[in-house]
């Protein structure tokens, strides 16, 4: 009888741990950081980045984020950050001014989304890209 109770308790704990990764958590955080250009020490500005949405706490993978990102007052909605095994993701979002999704850059993060770096894509000659020579980084 005691053995059955132990098995039931263990199964309930495993089931609870399983569902923790599937329950979305409200996520509203604000980060102060800097915006700078690669290899240009003269260009540096303080910025504010806010993530508002839901976060899924994955047990064996990086956390996922769904919502909007606000960078210095400019809002990008319908953001999905689902990092791969190397904790990186192409950042796409809905841009209200043009009414469509746009590739914003590449994001590199830790597994629980508390630290990140964004290589921000810029437009030149009609093309969006990031340059390792003087690319914009948040």
QUIHUSUL-V989404 format. One record per backbone hydrogen bond with DSSP energy under -1.0 kcal/mol. CO is the residue of the C=O (numbers start at 1). NH is the residue of the N-H. E is the energy in kcal/mol with one decimal. If there is no record, write none. Layout:
co=(CO:CO)
nh=(NH:NH)
e=(E:E)
//
This chain:
co=(1:2:3:4:5:6:7:8:9:10:11:12:13:14:15:16:19:25:27:29:31:33:35:36:37:40:45:47:48:49:50:51:52:53:54:55:56:64:65:66:67:68:69:70:71:74:76:77:79:81:84:87:88:89:91:91:93:94:95:95:100:102:104:105:106:107:108:110:111:115:117:118:119:122:124:127:129:131:135:136:137)
nh=(5:6:7:8:9:10:11:12:13:14:15:16:17:18:19:20:22:55:53:51:49:47:45:137:40:43:35:33:72:31:70:29:68:27:66:25:64:56:81:54:79:52:76:50:74:71:69:94:67:65:87:109:84:107:104:105:102:77:99:100:95:93:121:91:119:89:117:113:63:110:108:138:106:129:127:124:122:135:38:120:36)
e=(-1.8:-2.2:-2.2:-2.4:-2.5:-2.5:-2.5:-2.3:-2.3:-2.5:-2.4:-2.4:-2.4:-2.0:-2.0:-1.3:-1.3:-2.7:-2.6:-2.5:-2.8:-2.2:-2.4:-2.8:-1.9:-1.1:-3.1:-2.4:-2.7:-3.4:-2.6:-2.1:-3.1:-3.1:-2.6:-2.8:-1.9:-2.5:-3.0:-2.9:-3.5:-2.6:-2.6:-2.5:-1.9:-2.5:-2.5:-3.5:-2.1:-2.4:-2.3:-2.7:-2.3:-3.1:-3.3:-1.5:-2.4:-1.8:-1.7:-1.1:-2.5:-2.1:-2.6:-3.3:-2.9:-2.0:-2.2:-1.5:-3.3:-1.8:-2.7:-2.6:-1.9:-2.3:-1.7:-2.7:-3.0:-1.8:-2.5:-2.1:-2.3)
//
